[in-house]
Amino acid sequence: MAVLDVRPIFYVIGCLLLVLSVAMLAPLAVDLAIGHSDWQVFGVSSALSLFFGVLLMLTNRQADISLNLRQTFVLTTAAWVSVCLFCSLPFMFSEARLGFADAFFESMSGLTTTGGTVMTGLGNQPPGLLLWRSLLQWLGGIGIVVMGIVILPFLRVGGMQLFRSESSDKSDKAMPRATDLALGFGWIYLSLTVVCAVLLVFAGMSVFDAVNHAMTAVATGGFSTQDASAAYWEEPAVHWILIVFMISGSLPFVRYITLVRGDAVPLLRDSQVRHFLILLVTISLALTAYLHVEAGLEVEQALRHASFNVVSIATTTGYALGDYTLWGPGPVTLFFLLFFIGGCTGSTTGSVKMFRYEILWLALRTQINRLFSPRRVLALTYNGKPVDSDVIISVMSFVFVFVGLLLILSVLMGLTGLDFVTSISGVATALNNVGPGLGSIIGPAGSFAPLEDEAKWVLSLAMLLGRLELFTVLVLFSPNFWRS
C-alpha cells in the first residue's frame, strides 16, 4: 500500500483557512458597527482559523504543491469538510447558540449553496450572522464554479471530462491558463453580484438585504434574511430581478468570459443553455396557465409566482415566493421533479445538470436506432465535439449511483421517524443542493430545525455528496484507491 503524501493537502487547506479568517472580518465589522456583542465571536473564530491556517502552511511549506490524482481526490473532500467545521464556529458561539449538528448542517448548507436552514426568526437574528450565512454561499458558489471547470474535469467525475477542453485544451479555451480562467470567473462573479445588489436597492430593498440576496442569488444558494424568503418583499421588481440573476448563476461561467470579450456565439450555440432556458420557459408558462385558471390569479401575478418558483427550484437556488405546496398535488409533483434538473455545467448550480440529460438522450437515441439498423455507424457528438464511450459510461454511472444513494439515504431518514414525503424530498433536496423540501416540516414554509440530529447528519452527508458530484467522495471508500 502506497503512503499518501498529505503535506500538500494540509498546505492547501491551511491557505483556505487563511482566506476564511479574512472573510470572517466582514460580519465582525457589521456587528461591531451596530454595537452587537457577536463581533467578539467572529473575532475569536477568525483568530482560530488564522492560527490553524498559518500552522498548517508553515508545517507543510516544504511540500511539493503539484498534486497527483489521489491527492486531488483527498484534498477536494477534506477541504470542504475542514472549512465547514471552522465555518460552524460562529453559529455555535453566537447569539443563535446552535448545537454542533445544527451548526455543521447550516455551514454545509451554506458552503454547498443548498439553502436548507435550521434557523428561524431570521428577521430578529444579528446582522453579522445573517451576512455570514450569505457570505458562505457566495464563497461556496465561486468555489463550485472553479471546481466544476478546473478540478472535476481533471478527475473525470460523472462525465465532466467532456469539458476538459474548456479549461486545459489550448485549441479551445477562453484564456491561456487555468489561473487566468479562475481570475476571470472571479471578476464576472463579483460584477454580477454588485449589479444585482444595486438593482435590488433601486427596487425597494434595504442595502443590507440587497447585498445578502445578491450574494445568494448569483450563488444560486437561496439563504434569505427573512423567514418568508422573497415573499417578504411585495415589490414585483424585486422578484423579477432575482429571477434574472438566478438564471445568470445557472449558466456556464466560461461562456461569460467569451461574452465579455465580444463573442456571444458560444453562449448561444451551447445546447445545454438553449435546452435549459426552453425548459424554464415552457414549465413556467404551463404553471402560469394553471394558476390563472385553477387559483384565479391575475396573469402577471400568476406568471411571476410560477416563474419565480420554477426558476428557484430548477436552478437549485431555493428561494420561495409563497408556499407552492398549497397549489395542489400536480404542481407539488412537478416541483419534486424540478429538484433533479439543475442548471448548466460550470455554473453555481447543483443537481444532475442539463448536459447529463443530453448525453443520456444521445445514448438512448443511438441505442434505438441500432435496434432497426444494427450495421449503421452513428457518431455521437455534443456541441459539435465527439463523445467518447467513457463519457457515456461516466454519466450513466453517475445517474445509477445518484438513484441508489437517493433510495438508501431516504431509508436512513425514515429510520429517524420521518414520513415518506419528508424523507425522500429531504434527501432529494440535499443531494441536488436545492434547499427546501416538501411537506409541512421541511417545505418552503418550514425549516429543518425540527429534525433529529441523526437526520441532519444524513442530510449533511447528502449535501456534500451532491456538491462534489458523488464519486469524488465515494472513491475514498474504495480499497483500490489507497493501493499503489
N, C-alpha and C positions, 0 to 999 in steps of 0.2 A: 504493500500500500504506500503510495507516494505521499510524502509530507507536503501539505499545502502551506506555502509561504503567506502568512496572514499580515505581514508588515505593511505592504502597500494598501491592503484593505483597511487596516486601522488608521493609516495616514489619511486616506480619503475621508473616512468617517470623521476624523478629527477636523478636517477642513470644513465639512458640512456643519459640525457643531459650532465652529467658529462663526460661520455665516448665521446660524440660528441665534447665537448670542447677540449678534448685531441687530437681528430682526426684532428681538425682544425689547430693544430700546424704544421702538415706536409706541407700543402700548404703555410702556413705562412713562414716556413723555406725556401721553394723553392723560393718564391718571394723575400724574404729578401736576399737570396744568390746572386740573379742577380740584386738586387737594384730596384725592381719594387715596386711602392707605394702601391699596393694592399695588401702588407703584413700587413698594418695597419687595413685594412678591416677585415682580418681574425683574427687579434689580438682583435679587438673590438667584433667581433662575438663570438670568443672563450670566452671572458670575460663575455659577456651577458649569454651565455649558461652555463658557470660555475656558475654565480651568481644565476640564476633561478634554476639550478640543485641542488646546495647546499641548497638554500632556501626551495625547496620542500622536500628535505631529512631531514633537521633539523626540519621543522614544522610538519613533519609526522613520525618522528623517533620512536615514541612510539607505532606505529600501528603494528598489527599482520600481518606479511608479508605472511602468508599462505592464499592463495586466494581461495574463493569459486567459483562456476561455473559462477555466474553472474558477479563477479568482474573480472574474467579472460576474459570474452567476452568484457567487457567495456575496460579493460586495453589493449587488443590486438588492438582495433581500435583507442583508444585515444593515445596510444604510437606512432603509425605510423603517425597520423595527427600532434601531438605535435612536434615530432622530425622533421617532414617535414617542419613545419613552421620555426624552427630555422635554418634548412639547407638552407632555402631560403635567409637568410640574406646576405651571400657573393655574391649571384647572383644580388641582388638588389643594393648593395652599391659598388660593384667592378667596374672596367672599363667597364664591359658589360652593366651596368645600365639597367637591366631588370625590367619591371614593376612587380607588385605583382603577377598578374595572370601568367605571363611568368615564374617568379622565382619559384612559387609554382609548376607549371607544370614541370619545369626542375628538381626540387628536388624530386617530386613524381615519375617522370620517372626514376630518378637515384635510389632511395631507393627501388622501386618495381622492379628494374632491367628490366624495359621496354625498354628503349633506344631511345624512341622518343625525339626529341630535337627541341627547338625553336632557338637555337644558330647557326649562320652561320659564315663563315670566321674563322673556328676553328684554322687554321694554324697561325693566327695573334693574337689569344687570349693569355692573360698572362698564363704562365705555371702553376702558382698556381691554377688558376681557372680550367684549364683542369685536373689537378691532383685531385681537389676537386670533379669534376664530376665522375671520375673513382673511387675515394675512396668511394663515396656514393653508387655506385653499388657494390663495394666489401663488404662494411659493410652490405648493404641490402641483399646480397647473403648469407652470413653466418647466418644472422638473419632469412632468409627464411628457410634454412636447419633446424635450431633448432626449428622454429615454426612448420614446417611440420612433424617433428618426435616427438616432445615433447608436443606441445600445441594443435594442431588441432586434433590429435587422442583423446586427453582427452576431447575436446569439441564435439567430434562425428560429425564433419562437413564433409558433402559431401562424406561419405563413408570412411573417414580417420580412423575411429575406427577399420578398418580392420588391421591397422598397429600398434595398441596399444601394441602388443606383442613385437615389436621391440624396445620399449622404457620403458615399465613398467612390462612386464611379465618376472618373474625370470626364467622361464623354457626356454625362447628363446630370449636372448638378448646378445649383444656383450660385454657389460660392466655392472657392478653391479648397478650403479646409473646413473640417468639422467644427473647429473653434469659431471660425468666422460665421458658419451657419448658425451655431448656438447664439452668438452675439446678435446676429440678425433677428433671430426669434425673440430675443430679449427686448430689443428696441420696438419691434412690432407689438409684442405683448404689452409693453408699457404704454405705447401710444394708444392702443385700443382701450386700455383701462382709463387713461386720462380723458380721452374723448367721451367715453361712456359716462364718467363721473360728471363732466361739465354739462352734458346734455341732461342728465338726471337732475342736476341743480336747477337748470332752467325749467325743467318740467314740474318742479314743485317739491323736490326732496331737500332736506337739510344737507349741508356739506358733509357732515359725518355719515349720514345714511347713504348718501350718493357714493362716497368713497368706498364704503363697505360693500354696497351692492355692485358697484363697478368691478371690484376685485373678484367677487364670487360669480358674477355673470360671465365675464370673459374666461374665467377658470372653469366654467360650467360646473360650479360646486353647489350653489343653492343655499348656503347659510344666509340667514336674514337677521336683521336687528329687531324684528318683531315676531311674535308667535304666529300672527296671521299671515306672515310672509308678504308677498306682493299685494295681497288683498287689503292690507292696511292702508295703502295709498289708493285713493279713488280716482286720481287723475289718469285718464286713458293714455296720455302721452308717456307716462312712466312705464306702463305695461308694454307699449309698442317699442320703446327704446330697449327694454330688457329683452324683448323677443329678438330684435336685430342683433344684439351683442351675444345672446346665447347661441344664435346661429353662427355668428362670426367665430366664436370659440370652438365650434364643432367642425370647422373646415380645415383642410391641411395647411399648416403654417408655412410649409415650404412653398406653397403656391402664392402666399402673400409676398414673399421675397421677390419672386419674379414679377408680381403685380406692381410692387413698388418701383421696380426697375423698368416699368413701362411695357411689360409683356403680359397681357391678360389672357392670352390663348391657352396656356397650360391649365389655368383655373377653369376656363370654360369647357375645355376638352376633357377634363378629368371625369371619367364616367361615374365614380363614386359621388362626386359633388352633384352632378346632374340628377342621379337617381335619388340621392338623399333629399334634395330640395323638392323634387317632384313628389316624393313620398309625403313630406311635410305638408305641402300644399293640398294634395289630394285628401289626406286624412282630416286636415283642418276644415276644408270646405264641407266634407261629408258630415263632420260633427257639428259644424255651424248650422247646416240644414236641420239636423236632428234637434238641436237646442231651440231653434226658431219654431219648429213645428210642435215638438213634444212639450217643451218647457215654456213656450210663449215669449222667449226673449226677443228683444229688438235685434235687427240684423247686425248692427255694429257691435252691440254687446255680445251677441252670440258668437260673432266672428272673433272678437277679442278674447273672450274666455276660452273658446275652443282652440284658437291658435296658440295662446299663451301656454295652456296646459299641455297641448300636444308637443310643442317645441321644447318645453321644460323637461318632459319625461323622455322624449326621443333623443334629446341631446345629453341626457343623464345629468341635467342641472338639478332639478328637484324643487324649484320654486313651486308655490301653489297659488292660484288665483281662485279662491273658493274651494269648497270640498267637492271634488269631482266624483267622489264615491256615492254622492247622492243623486247623480244623474241617471241612474238606472243600471241594470245588470249588463246591458250591451256596452255602454261606454266604459264601465269598470273592466270588463274583459278586454276591451281594446287597449286600455291603458296598461294592463298587465302585459300584453303582447309588446307594447312600445318599450317596456323595460329592456327588451332584448335587441333593440335596434342599434343605438349608439350612433355616433357621427362618423367622420372620416378618419383614416389613419393619419398620424402626425398631428392630431388635434388634442385638445384637453379632455375629450370625452372618454367614457369607458364603454362597457358592454361589448357585444360581438363585433360591431362595426360593419359598415356597408361593404367594404372590399371583400370580406369573407363570404357574404351572401352572394356577391357577384361571382366569386371563384366557385362556390358550390353550384350555382346556376350553370356556369360553363361546363363543369364536370357532369352535371345531370343531363344537360342538352347533348353533350358528346356521347354519353352512355346510351341515351335513347336513340340517337342516330345510328350508332353501331349495331343496334338490335336488328334493324332492317337493311343496313348496309355495312356488313362486317368488314369488308375489304377496303372501305373508304378511309383514307388517311385525313384526319381532322386536326389541324393545328390550333392549339388553344392560345389565344392572345388576350392580354389585358392592357388597355390603354396603348395598344399598338406594340406591346412587347410580348415575346413568347413566355408562356407559363410552364415552368418545369414541373415534373411529376412530384418532386419533393415538396413543392409549394402546396400542391393539391393535397398531398398526404398530411402535411402540417396543418392545413386548415380543417380537414376532416377530423384529424386527431383532436384539435382544439375543441371543435363542436362536441365530439363524443365525450371528452373529459369534462367539458362545461356542463353537459346534461347530467353526467354521472355525479359530479360534485353538487349540483343543484338538488338532486334527489337525496344524496347521503346527508348533506348538511340540513336539509329540511326535516329529515327523520330525527337528527340530533336536536333540532329546535323543538320538535314535537315532544321529545322526551323531557323537556323542561316544563311541560304542562300547557303549551300554547296550542291553539286550534289550528286547523289545516291552513286556512287562508292566511293567518298571521305568520305561520311557519314558512310556507313556500314563498309568499310575497316578500317576507323579510330577507330570506336568503337570496331571492332573485334581485331585490333592490341593492343588496350588499355586493353580490358578485358582479353586478352590472354597474356599480357605483352610481346609482340613481339618487337615492335619498329616502323619500317617503315610501312606505309600503301600502298595503291595502288593509281594510278592516278598521274597527273602532279604536284599536290600540296604537298602531304604528302608521295609520293612514295620514293623509295630508292635514287633518285636523288634530292629530295626536302627536306622540313622541315615543322614543324608545326607552324612556325613563322607567316605566312600569315593569320592564322585562327583568328576569332573574340575571344575576351576574354571569351564570353559565351561558345563557343565550347571548349576552353581549360579547363574550369571548368568542363564541362561534361566529357571530357576525363580524367581529374584528378580523378574524382569520379569513372570512369570505371576502371582505373588502380588500385585504392585502393580496389574496389570490387573484381577484378580478383586476386589480390595478396593475399587477406585474404579469398579466397575461398567462396565469395558471402555471405553465411549465417552468417559468423562472424560479418558482418556489418548489414545485413538486420534484424537480430534478435533484434537489438537495437530499431527497429521501431515497435516492437510488444508490445501492451499494457500489455499483459500477462507476458512479460519478467520482467516488473517492479513491478508486484504484488508478494506478498509473496507466 
